[in-house]
Amino acid sequence: MAYTPNTRSPSSPFSGVAGAAAIDEGLRAYMRRVYNWMASGLLLTGIVAYGVANTQLINLFYHPVATEYGTRIVPTGLGTLSMFAPLAFVLVLSFGVNRMASGTVQALYWAFCLAMGASLTNIFLVYAHESIAETFFITAAMFAGMSIWGYTTNTDLSRVGSFLIMGLFGIVIASLLNMFLHSSAIQFAVSIIGVVVFTGLTAYDTQRIKVNYTQFAYADGPEGAAKRSVYDALSLYLNFINLFMLLLQLTGNRRSN
Protein backbone atom coordinates (compact mmCIF):
# COMPACT_ATOMS: atom_id res chain seq x y z
CA MET A 1 0.00 0.00 0.00
CA ALA A 2 1.69 3.17 -1.17
CA TYR A 3 1.66 6.46 0.68
CA THR A 4 -1.50 8.36 -0.32
CA PRO A 5 -1.11 12.13 -0.59
CA ASN A 6 -3.84 14.39 0.76
CA THR A 7 -5.39 15.71 -2.43
CA ARG A 8 -8.17 17.54 -0.60
CA SER A 9 -5.88 20.41 0.32
CA PRO A 10 -6.15 23.62 -1.72
CA SER A 11 -3.99 23.99 -4.78
CA SER A 12 -0.65 25.73 -4.70
CA PRO A 13 -0.73 29.49 -4.24
CA PHE A 14 2.25 29.75 -6.55
CA SER A 15 1.87 30.12 -10.30
CA GLY A 16 3.81 31.07 -13.37
CA VAL A 17 7.58 31.22 -13.52
CA ALA A 18 7.97 31.98 -9.82
CA GLY A 19 5.75 29.04 -8.92
CA ALA A 20 7.68 26.68 -11.19
CA ALA A 21 10.97 27.86 -9.67
CA ALA A 22 9.60 27.32 -6.15
CA ILE A 23 8.47 23.79 -7.00
CA ASP A 24 11.84 23.00 -8.62
CA GLU A 25 13.74 24.24 -5.58
CA GLY A 26 11.41 22.34 -3.26
CA LEU A 27 11.82 19.18 -5.33
CA ARG A 28 15.60 19.30 -5.08
CA ALA A 29 15.38 19.78 -1.31
CA TYR A 30 12.86 16.95 -1.03
CA MET A 31 15.00 14.55 -3.08
CA ARG A 32 18.02 15.39 -0.91
CA ARG A 33 15.92 14.51 2.13
CA VAL A 34 14.87 11.20 0.58
CA TYR A 35 18.43 10.25 -0.37
CA ASN A 36 19.70 11.30 3.07
CA TRP A 37 17.16 9.01 4.73
CA MET A 38 18.11 6.17 2.39
CA ALA A 39 21.88 6.64 2.79
CA SER A 40 21.60 6.94 6.57
CA GLY A 41 19.53 3.77 6.69
CA LEU A 42 22.05 1.87 4.59
CA LEU A 43 24.89 3.10 6.80
CA LEU A 44 23.09 1.95 9.95
CA THR A 45 22.32 -1.43 8.36
CA GLY A 46 25.93 -1.93 7.36
CA ILE A 47 27.26 -0.98 10.80
CA VAL A 48 24.88 -3.39 12.53
CA ALA A 49 25.58 -6.27 10.12
CA TYR A 50 29.36 -5.85 10.35
CA GLY A 51 29.32 -5.25 14.08
CA VAL A 52 27.29 -8.35 14.86
CA ALA A 53 29.30 -10.55 12.49
CA ASN A 54 32.64 -9.53 13.99
CA THR A 55 31.83 -9.63 17.70
CA GLN A 56 30.53 -12.16 20.18
CA LEU A 57 27.02 -11.02 19.28
CA ILE A 58 27.20 -13.43 16.36
CA ASN A 59 26.64 -16.29 18.81
CA LEU A 60 23.16 -14.93 19.53
CA PHE A 61 22.21 -15.32 15.88
CA TYR A 62 24.20 -18.31 14.57
CA HIS A 63 25.91 -21.34 16.04
CA PRO A 64 27.97 -24.23 14.58
CA VAL A 65 26.38 -27.66 14.21
CA ALA A 66 28.33 -30.83 13.42
CA THR A 67 26.88 -32.89 10.55
CA GLU A 68 28.07 -35.87 8.52
CA TYR A 69 29.24 -33.38 5.88
CA GLY A 70 31.18 -31.23 8.34
CA THR A 71 30.41 -28.25 10.52
CA ARG A 72 27.55 -26.01 9.42
CA ILE A 73 26.62 -22.58 10.70
CA VAL A 74 22.87 -22.51 11.38
CA PRO A 75 20.65 -19.72 12.70
CA THR A 76 19.41 -19.70 16.28
CA GLY A 77 15.83 -18.80 17.12
CA LEU A 78 16.84 -15.12 17.24
CA GLY A 79 18.64 -15.50 13.93
CA THR A 80 15.54 -16.97 12.30
CA LEU A 81 13.40 -14.17 13.76
CA SER A 82 15.80 -11.56 12.41
CA MET A 83 15.30 -12.90 8.88
CA PHE A 84 11.56 -12.19 8.95
CA ALA A 85 11.54 -9.05 11.13
CA PRO A 86 12.31 -6.61 8.25
CA LEU A 87 9.25 -7.84 6.34
CA ALA A 88 7.06 -7.15 9.36
CA PHE A 89 8.35 -3.56 9.56
CA VAL A 90 7.76 -3.03 5.83
CA LEU A 91 4.17 -4.25 6.13
CA VAL A 92 3.50 -2.02 9.15
CA LEU A 93 4.93 1.03 7.38
CA SER A 94 3.13 0.27 4.11
CA PHE A 95 -0.32 -0.20 5.63
CA GLY A 96 -0.07 2.26 8.49
CA VAL A 97 1.95 5.20 7.21
CA ASN A 98 -1.13 7.32 6.49
CA ARG A 99 -2.39 6.99 10.07
CA MET A 100 0.94 7.45 11.90
CA ALA A 101 2.65 10.60 13.08
CA SER A 102 5.89 11.48 11.30
CA GLY A 103 7.93 10.71 14.42
CA THR A 104 6.46 7.21 14.58
CA VAL A 105 7.20 6.61 10.89
CA GLN A 106 10.80 7.73 11.38
CA ALA A 107 11.25 5.53 14.46
CA LEU A 108 9.89 2.51 12.60
CA TYR A 109 12.24 3.22 9.69
CA TRP A 110 15.26 3.19 12.02
CA ALA A 111 14.01 0.01 13.67
CA PHE A 112 13.60 -1.55 10.22
CA CYS A 113 17.20 -0.63 9.29
CA LEU A 114 18.45 -2.19 12.53
CA ALA A 115 16.47 -5.37 11.86
CA MET A 116 17.74 -5.50 8.29
CA GLY A 117 21.31 -5.21 9.55
CA ALA A 118 20.78 -8.17 11.86
CA SER A 119 19.26 -10.20 9.03
CA LEU A 120 22.23 -9.49 6.72
CA THR A 121 24.83 -10.64 9.25
CA ASN A 122 25.11 -14.01 7.53
CA ILE A 123 26.67 -12.53 4.38
CA PHE A 124 29.87 -11.96 6.37
CA LEU A 125 29.86 -15.65 7.27
CA VAL A 126 29.36 -16.79 3.67
CA TYR A 127 31.22 -14.29 1.46
CA ALA A 128 34.74 -12.84 1.56
CA HIS A 129 34.82 -9.30 2.96
CA GLU A 130 36.58 -7.98 -0.15
CA SER A 131 33.86 -9.44 -2.34
CA ILE A 132 31.15 -7.81 -0.23
CA ALA A 133 32.87 -4.43 -0.52
CA GLU A 134 33.33 -4.75 -4.28
CA THR A 135 29.71 -5.76 -4.81
CA PHE A 136 28.53 -2.84 -2.65
CA PHE A 137 30.41 -0.30 -4.78
CA ILE A 138 29.17 -1.92 -8.00
CA THR A 139 25.62 -1.77 -6.66
CA ALA A 140 26.08 1.87 -5.64
CA ALA A 141 27.30 2.77 -9.13
CA MET A 142 24.41 0.95 -10.83
CA PHE A 143 21.86 2.44 -8.44
CA ALA A 144 23.19 5.98 -8.85
CA GLY A 145 23.20 5.71 -12.65
CA MET A 146 19.65 4.38 -12.87
CA SER A 147 18.32 6.83 -10.28
CA ILE A 148 19.85 9.80 -12.12
CA TRP A 149 18.39 8.51 -15.38
CA GLY A 150 14.97 8.06 -13.81
CA TYR A 151 15.10 11.61 -12.46
CA THR A 152 16.23 13.26 -15.69
CA THR A 153 14.55 11.23 -18.45
CA ASN A 154 11.49 12.54 -20.26
CA THR A 155 10.33 8.97 -20.95
CA ASP A 156 7.22 7.96 -19.02
CA LEU A 157 8.23 4.90 -17.00
CA SER A 158 4.80 4.26 -15.46
CA ARG A 159 3.86 1.62 -18.03
CA VAL A 160 7.20 -0.12 -17.61
CA GLY A 161 6.66 -0.02 -13.87
CA SER A 162 3.62 -2.28 -14.05
CA PHE A 163 5.66 -4.98 -15.82
CA LEU A 164 8.48 -4.60 -13.30
CA ILE A 165 6.07 -5.06 -10.40
CA MET A 166 4.68 -8.17 -12.09
CA GLY A 167 8.25 -9.41 -12.43
CA LEU A 168 8.81 -8.71 -8.74
CA PHE A 169 5.83 -10.89 -7.79
CA GLY A 170 7.20 -13.61 -10.08
CA ILE A 171 10.57 -13.46 -8.33
CA VAL A 172 8.94 -13.78 -4.90
CA ILE A 173 6.87 -16.79 -5.99
CA ALA A 174 9.85 -18.49 -7.64
CA SER A 175 12.02 -17.88 -4.58
CA LEU A 176 9.41 -19.37 -2.25
CA LEU A 177 9.06 -22.39 -4.54
CA ASN A 178 12.81 -22.87 -4.67
CA MET A 179 12.95 -23.06 -0.88
CA PHE A 180 11.53 -26.57 -1.35
CA LEU A 181 13.14 -27.48 -4.69
CA HIS A 182 16.67 -26.24 -3.93
CA SER A 183 17.34 -25.83 -7.66
CA SER A 184 20.53 -23.97 -8.58
CA ALA A 185 19.10 -23.29 -12.06
CA ILE A 186 16.01 -21.59 -10.61
CA GLN A 187 18.18 -19.61 -8.19
CA PHE A 188 20.42 -18.45 -11.04
CA ALA A 189 17.41 -17.41 -13.14
CA VAL A 190 15.85 -15.57 -10.19
CA SER A 191 19.11 -13.70 -9.60
CA ILE A 192 19.47 -12.65 -13.24
CA ILE A 193 15.84 -11.55 -13.60
CA GLY A 194 15.96 -9.91 -10.17
CA VAL A 195 18.92 -7.72 -11.14
CA VAL A 196 16.99 -6.52 -14.20
CA VAL A 197 13.80 -5.92 -12.19
CA PHE A 198 15.40 -3.98 -9.33
CA THR A 199 17.60 -1.98 -11.68
CA GLY A 200 14.47 -0.93 -13.56
CA LEU A 201 12.53 -0.29 -10.34
CA THR A 202 15.26 2.10 -9.20
CA ALA A 203 14.62 4.33 -12.21
CA TYR A 204 10.84 3.88 -11.99
CA ASP A 205 10.63 4.70 -8.28
CA THR A 206 12.87 7.74 -8.69
CA GLN A 207 10.62 9.11 -11.42
CA ARG A 208 7.50 8.26 -9.38
CA ILE A 209 8.86 10.18 -6.39
CA LYS A 210 9.61 13.17 -8.61
CA VAL A 211 6.19 13.14 -10.29
CA ASN A 212 4.34 12.70 -7.00
CA TYR A 213 6.17 15.66 -5.49
CA THR A 214 5.39 17.82 -8.51
CA GLN A 215 1.70 16.92 -8.28
CA PHE A 216 1.28 17.10 -4.51
CA ALA A 217 4.02 19.53 -3.46
CA TYR A 218 1.70 21.71 -1.41
CA ALA A 219 -1.08 19.25 -0.66
CA ASP A 220 0.29 17.47 2.40
CA GLY A 221 1.99 20.16 4.45
CA PRO A 222 5.20 19.65 6.46
CA GLU A 223 3.84 16.65 8.40
CA GLY A 224 2.74 14.78 5.28
CA ALA A 225 5.98 15.59 3.44
CA ALA A 226 8.02 14.31 6.41
CA LYS A 227 6.18 10.97 6.32
CA ARG A 228 6.28 10.71 2.56
CA SER A 229 10.04 11.34 2.42
CA VAL A 230 10.67 8.39 4.76
CA TYR A 231 8.34 6.11 2.81
CA ASP A 232 9.97 7.10 -0.49
CA ALA A 233 13.40 6.48 1.02
CA LEU A 234 12.22 3.02 2.08
CA SER A 235 11.29 2.20 -1.53
CA LEU A 236 14.74 3.16 -2.82
CA TYR A 237 16.44 1.44 0.13
CA LEU A 238 14.69 -1.85 -0.68
CA ASN A 239 15.69 -1.57 -4.34
CA PHE A 240 19.32 -1.06 -3.32
CA ILE A 241 19.42 -3.92 -0.80
CA ASN A 242 17.75 -6.39 -3.15
CA LEU A 243 20.01 -5.42 -6.04
CA PHE A 244 23.07 -5.78 -3.78
CA MET A 245 22.03 -9.22 -2.53
CA LEU A 246 21.26 -10.53 -6.02
CA LEU A 247 24.59 -9.29 -7.41
CA LEU A 248 26.37 -10.84 -4.44
CA GLN A 249 24.72 -14.19 -5.16
CA LEU A 250 25.80 -13.96 -8.79
CA THR A 251 29.36 -12.64 -8.46
CA GLY A 252 30.34 -12.93 -4.79
CA ASN A 253 33.35 -15.01 -3.79
CA ARG A 254 32.55 -17.40 -0.96
CA ARG A 255 34.82 -17.71 2.03
CA SER A 256 37.13 -20.73 2.09
CA ASN A 257 36.78 -22.14 5.60
Sequence and secondary structure as in RCSB ss.txt:
>XXXX:A:sequence
MAYTPNTRSPSSPFSGVAGAAAIDEGLRAYMRRVYNWMASGLLLTGIVAYGVANTQLINLFYHPVATEYGTRIVP
TGLGTLSMFAPLAFVLVLSFGVNRMASGTVQALYWAFCLAMGASLTNIFLVYAHESIAETFFITAAMFAGMSIWG
YTTNTDLSRVGSFLIMGLFGIVIASLLNMFLHSSAIQFAVSIIGVVVFTGLTAYDTQRIKVNYTQFAYADGPEGA
AKRSVYDALSLYLNFINLFMLLLQLTGNRRSN
>XXXX:A:secstr
      TTS   S  HHHHHHHHHHHHHHHHHHHHHHHHHHHHHHHHHHHHHHTSTTHHHHEEEEEETTEEEEEE
 HHHHHHHHHHHHHHHHHHHHTTTS HHHHHHHHHHHHHHHHHHTTTHHHHB HHHHHHHHHHHHHHHHHHHHHH
HH  S  HHHHHHHHHHHHHHHHHHHHHHHH  HHHHHHHHHHHHHHHHHHHHHHHHHHHHHHHHHTTTSHHHHH
HHHHHHHHHHHHHHHHHHHHHHHHHH  B   
